[in-house]
Amino acid sequence: MSNSLKRKALVDISYKSSKLIRLELKHGYIPTWTNNDLSLIRHNIHRARLSVHPPLPSCIEELHFALKLKPTWFLPKQ
């Protein structure tokens, strides 16, 4: 369940993690889930979304190099 939510979090990046969890709970009821399980899944979703973003530059040279590159990750797909 956690892996499928991580995939959906990367596809539907505008959805909040709570909405994704609620949608997944509608499809399959798991009576043994605890609050700790849900918080771990929420953290997994957050980490999966962070892996998509490029790292922040750590020095001025990296900053200038990143600004010279044409960023394509925010452009709409054609």
MDAnalysis code that builds the backbone (N, CA, C; Angstrom):
import MDAnalysis as mda
import numpy as np

u = mda.Universe.empty(234, n_residues=78, atom_resindex=np.repeat(np.arange(78), 3), trajectory=True)
u.add_TopologyAttr("name", ["N", "CA", "C"] * 78)
u.add_TopologyAttr("resid", np.arange(1, 79))
u.add_TopologyAttr("resname", ["MET", "SER", "ASN", "SER", "LEU", "LYS", "ARG", "LYS", "ALA", "LEU", "VAL", "ASP", "ILE", "SER", "TYR", "LYS", "SER", "SER", "LYS", "LEU", "ILE", "ARG", "LEU", "GLU", "LEU", "LYS", "HIS", "GLY", "TYR", "ILE", "PRO", "THR", "TRP", "THR", "ASN", "ASN", "ASP", "LEU", "SER", "LEU", "ILE", "ARG", "HIS", "ASN", "ILE", "HIS", "ARG", "ALA", "ARG", "LEU", "SER", "VAL", "HIS", "PRO", "PRO", "LEU", "PRO", "SER", "CYS", "ILE", "GLU", "GLU", "LEU", "HIS", "PHE", "ALA", "LEU", "LYS", "LEU", "LYS", "PRO", "THR", "TRP", "PHE", "LEU", "PRO", "LYS", "GLN"])
u.atoms.positions = np.array([
    [0.829, -1.187, 0.000],
    [0.000, 0.000, 0.000],
    [0.875, 1.251, 0.000],
    [1.962, 1.236, 0.752],
    [2.844, 2.392, 0.826],
    [3.512, 2.671, -0.518],
    [3.913, 1.617, -1.220],
    [4.560, 1.808, -2.519],
    [3.605, 2.387, -3.550],
    [2.378, 1.939, -3.548],
    [1.419, 2.479, -4.507],
    [1.111, 3.944, -4.189],
    [1.081, 4.295, -2.907],
    [0.848, 5.689, -2.541],
    [2.027, 6.569, -2.928],
    [3.237, 6.039, -2.828],
    [4.408, 6.821, -3.245],
    [4.368, 7.083, -4.747],
    [3.966, 6.074, -5.535],
    [3.852, 6.277, -6.979],
    [2.775, 7.311, -7.303],
    [1.635, 7.227, -6.629],
    [0.565, 8.186, -6.870],
    [0.966, 9.588, -6.438],
    [1.783, 9.693, -5.394],
    [2.228, 11.002, -4.922],
    [3.127, 11.677, -5.947],
    [3.886, 10.890, -6.698],
    [4.743, 11.469, -7.727],
    [3.952, 11.834, -8.977],
    [2.898, 11.096, -9.254],
    [2.072, 11.386, -10.432],
    [1.146, 12.559, -10.139],
    [0.460, 12.522, -9.017],
    [-0.474, 13.583, -8.622],
    [0.187, 14.438, -7.552],
    [1.139, 15.265, -7.959],
    [1.939, 16.004, -6.979],
    [1.138, 17.112, -6.302],
    [0.009, 17.504, -6.884],
    [-0.780, 18.576, -6.282],
    [-1.703, 18.066, -5.169],
    [-1.915, 16.757, -5.075],
    [-2.778, 16.206, -4.024],
    [-2.034, 16.178, -2.694],
    [-2.744, 16.488, -1.629],
    [-2.158, 16.378, -0.298],
    [-2.044, 14.904, 0.083],
    [-1.112, 14.629, 0.972],
    [-0.897, 13.239, 1.371],
    [-2.129, 12.661, 2.069],
    [-2.847, 13.470, 2.821],
    [-4.043, 12.961, 3.503],
    [-5.122, 12.561, 2.499],
    [-5.228, 13.312, 1.398],
    [-6.227, 12.968, 0.380],
    [-5.850, 11.658, -0.307],
    [-4.570, 11.472, -0.599],
    [-4.129, 10.228, -1.212],
    [-4.379, 9.036, -0.297],
    [-4.134, 9.214, 0.984],
    [-4.347, 8.125, 1.945],
    [-5.835, 7.794, 2.039],
    [-6.687, 8.805, 2.089],
    [-8.129, 8.557, 2.159],
    [-8.649, 7.852, 0.912],
    [-8.135, 8.271, -0.270],
    [-8.561, 7.611, -1.504],
    [-8.130, 6.148, -1.524],
    [-6.947, 5.869, -1.004],
    [-6.463, 4.490, -0.984],
    [-7.231, 3.651, 0.038],
    [-7.630, 4.253, 1.143],
    [-8.401, 3.524, 2.149],
    [-9.801, 3.170, 1.647],
    [-10.334, 3.961, 0.728],
    [-11.645, 3.635, 0.158],
    [-11.594, 2.342, -0.647],
    [-10.451, 2.108, -1.318],
    [-10.334, 0.929, -2.184],
    [-10.107, -0.355, -1.393],
    [-9.355, -0.281, -0.314],
    [-9.088, -1.492, 0.456],
    [-9.039, -1.193, 1.941],
    [-9.859, -1.839, 2.704],
    [-9.921, -1.612, 4.144],
    [-8.928, -2.536, 4.838],
    [-8.051, -1.950, 5.653],
    [-7.071, -2.728, 6.412],
    [-7.310, -2.426, 7.901],
    [-7.906, -3.351, 8.635],
    [-8.289, -3.064, 10.025],
    [-7.110, -3.014, 10.998],
    [-5.933, -3.463, 10.585],
    [-4.799, -3.509, 11.514],
    [-3.927, -2.262, 11.458],
    [-4.333, -1.241, 10.701],
    [-3.525, -0.026, 10.619],
    [-3.626, 0.767, 11.911],
    [-2.517, 1.340, 12.297],
    [-2.485, 2.205, 13.478],
    [-2.140, 3.617, 13.031],
    [-2.202, 4.547, 13.958],
    [-1.817, 5.925, 13.655],
    [-0.342, 6.005, 13.291],
    [0.473, 5.157, 13.900],
    [1.896, 5.133, 13.584],
    [2.120, 4.699, 12.129],
    [1.363, 3.714, 11.662],
    [1.472, 3.276, 10.262],
    [1.136, 4.418, 9.307],
    [0.087, 5.153, 9.613],
    [-0.315, 6.261, 8.754],
    [0.729, 7.373, 8.740],
    [1.331, 7.652, 9.870],
    [2.366, 8.693, 9.892],
    [3.608, 8.242, 9.131],
    [3.952, 6.955, 9.190],
    [5.086, 6.458, 8.408],
    [4.802, 6.540, 6.911],
    [3.591, 6.235, 6.508],
    [3.217, 6.352, 5.096],
    [3.266, 7.811, 4.659],
    [2.802, 8.705, 5.517],
    [2.832, 10.135, 5.206],
    [4.281, 10.616, 5.018],
    [5.191, 10.131, 5.864],
    [6.607, 10.483, 5.724],
    [7.197, 9.892, 4.448],
    [6.791, 8.681, 4.085],
    [7.263, 8.070, 2.842],
    [6.820, 8.877, 1.623],
    [5.595, 9.369, 1.653],
    [5.100, 10.204, 0.555],
    [5.931, 11.479, 0.468],
    [6.207, 12.079, 1.603],
    [6.997, 13.315, 1.626],
    [8.400, 13.077, 1.070],
    [9.052, 11.981, 1.479],
    [10.396, 11.676, 0.983],
    [10.398, 11.387, -0.510],
    [9.351, 10.728, -1.004],
    [9.271, 10.440, -2.433],
    [9.130, 11.726, -3.235],
    [8.366, 12.672, -2.730],
    [8.213, 13.942, -3.437],
    [9.485, 14.771, -3.385],
    [10.233, 14.679, -2.298],
    [11.491, 15.420, -2.210],
    [12.531, 14.892, -3.180],
    [12.458, 13.619, -3.527],
    [13.447, 13.047, -4.436],
    [13.300, 13.582, -5.853],
    [12.163, 14.181, -6.180],
    [11.928, 14.713, -7.517],
    [12.622, 16.058, -7.701],
    [12.684, 16.843, -6.649],
    [13.242, 18.187, -6.742],
    [14.765, 18.150, -6.805],
    [15.371, 19.058, -7.576],
    [16.829, 19.103, -7.616],
    [17.382, 19.639, -6.295],
    [18.621, 19.259, -5.942],
    [19.193, 19.747, -4.689],
    [19.533, 21.236, -4.776],
    [19.523, 21.890, -3.641],
    [19.875, 23.303, -3.599],
    [21.380, 23.461, -3.773],
    [21.821, 24.515, -4.454],
    [23.262, 24.729, -4.598],
    [23.893, 25.074, -3.254],
    [25.118, 24.569, -3.043],
    [25.778, 24.789, -1.757],
    [26.825, 25.895, -1.810],
    [27.217, 26.333, -2.999],
    [28.173, 27.430, -3.108],
    [27.769, 28.321, -4.278],
    [28.436, 29.448, -4.410],
    [28.058, 30.425, -5.428],
    [28.314, 29.909, -6.841],
    [29.350, 29.069, -7.015],
    [29.636, 28.529, -8.341],
    [28.520, 27.597, -8.808],
    [28.035, 26.766, -7.891],
    [26.930, 25.877, -8.237],
    [25.666, 26.670, -8.549],
    [25.470, 27.779, -7.858],
    [24.315, 28.624, -8.102],
    [24.368, 29.210, -9.510],
    [25.519, 29.747, -9.897],
    [25.642, 30.312, -11.237],
    [25.504, 29.243, -12.313],
    [26.047, 28.056, -12.055],
    [25.908, 26.958, -13.011],
    [24.445, 26.557, -13.166],
    [23.718, 26.493, -12.052],
    [22.302, 26.114, -12.098],
    [21.474, 27.174, -12.809],
    [21.844, 28.444, -12.666],
    [21.098, 29.506, -13.338],
    [21.361, 29.532, -14.840],
    [22.548, 29.078, -15.253],
    [22.861, 29.042, -16.682],
    [22.119, 27.915, -17.395],
    [21.839, 26.832, -16.680],
    [21.119, 25.716, -17.284],
    [19.674, 26.116, -17.534],
    [19.113, 25.551, -18.570],
    [17.699, 25.801, -18.848],
    [16.878, 24.784, -18.064],
    [16.197, 25.223, -17.008],
    [15.400, 24.261, -16.225],
    [14.197, 23.779, -17.024],
    [14.055, 22.466, -17.103],
    [12.944, 21.897, -17.865],
    [11.956, 21.170, -16.968],
    [12.216, 21.058, -15.685],
    [11.353, 20.276, -14.815],
    [10.041, 20.980, -14.522],
    [9.962, 22.315, -14.740],
    [8.713, 22.994, -14.454],
    [7.938, 23.363, -15.716],
    [8.503, 23.066, -16.886],
    [7.807, 23.372, -18.119],
    [6.716, 22.331, -18.381],
    [5.596, 22.737, -18.975],
    [4.534, 21.766, -19.265],
    [4.992, 20.777, -20.344],
    [4.537, 19.555, -20.219],
    [4.875, 18.520, -21.198],
    [4.071, 18.744, -22.472],
    [4.714, 18.474, -23.596],
    [4.043, 18.703, -24.874],
    [3.746, 17.398, -25.556],
])
